[in-house]
Amino acid sequence: MKHRGRHRRRRRGAALRAALAGTALALTAAATIVSASQATVAADPGALKPLTSTADTARLQLQEHLIPRRSLDRLASAMGGTVGVADVLASADHSLRKAAECDSDDQDSLPVTPAADEAYCWDPTDTLTDDWRPASVTTSSEADDDGLWGANRVVLAGWTHSTSTGPAASRGLARVAVINGNGSAHPSYAWVLLTVPSTDGTTYRGLTSQISGMAWYEDKLLVTTTLGSADALYVYDLNRIQRTSVMTQAIGRVRGGWSAAGFRYVMPAVGSYRFTAGACSRSGAPCPSALSVDRGTAPDSLVLGEWTPADSDQHARLWRYVFDESPERAGLLATDTFGRADAVEAYRTGASEIRGVLSYRPPGATDSEWYVGHLPGAMDGHGSLWRQDLKGARAADCGSDASHRCWAAATGSLSYAPDTGAVWSVTDSMLFSVPLRSVDASLG
């Protein structure tokens, strides 16, 4: 999985605040014009091709590895217990700004067609350098069918630290912005560092991973890992967020308490999933780059998309697993008696450089529509968002030469909110949503 090539500009101006639930945006002309360099017609990925052979589906099988509960409880007890999402929101000290108050470079990264319904840039304190970059998003609408987590509407955005710049101790780390989506006058967020506990629960280390995909279902947060990692997905429990007590750059148990590279909260992993075929590679098990939850299937399912380079002759895979319906395994994948999860549906797509994937089955339909967001081959400028099925693919047209590069620039993952009909995503500088009906309408 690669990061975008466009350099993110530093933010300017006052840190003005706005409500997360806003009205439709009047975007600037800079955000609605495709430059000549961006107007290359994107290749049509064509129809989805089902994967049905045992050789193909066997590579998608996952093995579940759960961290012993006694180890997690030991760590939580040593750190003074756990806190919930509501506690994190109550202490949030960073604020978003609405699109009209963001600089033109940020606004220019938003989709051309369809236009964003809501869009926000980050607190300037979080964007002073390019060391940390957002790449993924999920919401409480994926987690619960009423769209709320407890009494709150919540958006989670995943960021990854550069592996080559910034403090050495922070390189490759992953953090999550927990965002207040309740429509307050000052939408706020707080940071939680993702960690991995030791086997005995005596300490933890930082998760070093490109979390290009995130999915929140029930109380579990699933995130993608780094290309070549033995683990395909890490699993987190939103009920197991823990407070740190020492603000240093160290991570784990330190003299006087617990530290997390300067973050006030950590969330230790509760498990992971590994491909039984081995570490992901270009020729074997896929390397997941995008995740989302599909609440239109029965049972609900986890949808995944694979990253492949633009110049690759290997078509990317799209596939899904179902979630376990047992209350004691809430948020985990359905597995057999050996802890193995098999894909229940899989396809090949002609799309490359996939950064977002959704599956949606309209009421009364027998088949799902797949939405695939991907980057342009040059890793610069606006990407494309295609709707694919077994018959073909469609995308919005924009620009004088009917370019399909109408989606966001340096686009990140996709998350669908069934209760509101919104599709959430991120660019390298903006958080935004677009109604799914607007996406479909733009396809003509």
Disulfide bonds with the S-S distance in Angstrom:
Cys102-Cys121 2.06
Cys398-Cys406 2.18
